[in-house]
Amino acid sequence: MLRPDTIRQAPKALLHDHLDGGLRPATVIDLATEFGYDGLPTTDVDDLAAWFRRGADRKSLELYLETFAHTVGVLQERDAIIRVAAECAEDLAADGVVYAEVRYAPELSTERGLTLDEVTEANLEGFRIGMERAAAAGHQIVMKMLVTAMRQAARSVEVAECAVRWRDSGVVGFDVAGPEKGYPPTRYLDAFELIRRENFHITIHAGESFGLPSIWEALQFAGAERLGHGVRIVDDITVQDDGSVRLGRLAAFVRDRRVPLEMCPTSNVHTGAAPSIAEHPIDLLRRLRFRVTVNTDNRLMSGVSMSSEFAALDEAFRIGLGEMEWLTINAMKSAFAPFDERLRVINEIVKPGYARLRAAESRVVAGLVAEAGR
């Protein structure tokens, strides 16, 4: 099995992480005190962290989403958004993440008068500060923002316009999130058409708590370039008694077109999209060579990091360094950053980083063999 230090040191790329799902528990308490939010269930740091994890692990996406009332509740001021975004960059960089696209729905932070643009600007400013702090601590990271519209609201076009306005300042794409059931991608076609006309990027939460129709609509009507989660694509794959595999037409399309799947294993277990890590479809999909990527979704709610997700996959499936590098390069190939920037991260950071780790592992193995031969 991979050693924890090896996993943490390995360069990692993250495509699916929610800003409002990754706050430090202590920061939630600080911001609640500073800005007068009195809805927290507790002001003890450890108890609050445990509360979020218990609340999220209820095998229902709708129940999982209820825990966000408190994190969104403390993200109604510019300074709060900047602080949380800066800490997000620092925390990811310290965990070995070298490239991250973190998403947030600016409409969630407008209760006290902030505009969509002001929320987005604060988010990007926080990322800038966090990248500088991470670099000073010896951790390089590239932070990008995905602007998200909430399914249950009616502001998708307005949010899409905001995403386009900030595309040259660190926003790299548009997303829709929230409950899938009753809110199919086709409800937001005006927003997706606007994004496509601007030659911009689209990723859509699809195939998490709802089935194949959600994935089909996201791809064929809304023009999604990536699928947020996409777990239910496994419903179009049949494993025969003799071990052979048959792909349905949608699954074959997704694999043939190399549509990236933004998979979040622990979160999927918590929302009931997968029964356990050991039974998560990511194992079958990676062996069939779908464009699988590994992500955190909500680090606070699920109590995870990129390192812990890879450690869980290694424990369940013995992925090793080679597969970890493949999954990371999958993510970088699928990122919405410009081609030259993606190529630079792959060739100058990811590949050299894994080469160093493999060399270090070889030295350890050689030392153990030599010791055993004495």
Order of alpha helices (4+ residues) and beta strands (2+ residues): alpha-beta-alpha-alpha-alpha-alpha-alpha-beta-alpha-beta-alpha-beta-alpha-beta-alpha-beta-beta-beta-alpha-beta-alpha-alpha-beta-alpha-alpha-alpha-alpha-alpha
